[in-house]
Amino acid sequence: MREPRRIEVDGDPDVQGELQQTLLTIFCRTLDSSRLPPMTVLGMMAEALGGVYRQAATAHLTQPCPCGWRPMTEADIAALRAAVETAAKLRTSADLAWMEVVGRA
Ligand SMILES: [Zn+2]
């Protein structure tokens, strides 16, 4: 099995931080409003991300785009899976403290 290709995320740490904060806020608000278990909400968010990939890939396969991205579904999905795994395994106590603040907002 080939090593999944890495997704380049070092282009703009501000964009990465903004996305993470937005998703964390959505996660905490959904936990509060739905009373669903955390893994259920995270699973739904993962399905939503997969849906965004599918829509973006379909659009890029059906019409030319100036960005030049040519989706390679199997490799792209492997790269997304690896990115989620890498990020999920990095744990710091600062992350949990930040999550509590967002959850009370
Ligand atoms: Zn594009």
Boltz pocket constraint, residues with backbone or C-beta under 6 A from the ligand:
constraints:
  - pocket:
      binder: B
      contacts: [[A, 60], [A, 65], [A, 66], [A, 67], [A, 68], [A, 69]]
      max_distance: 6.0
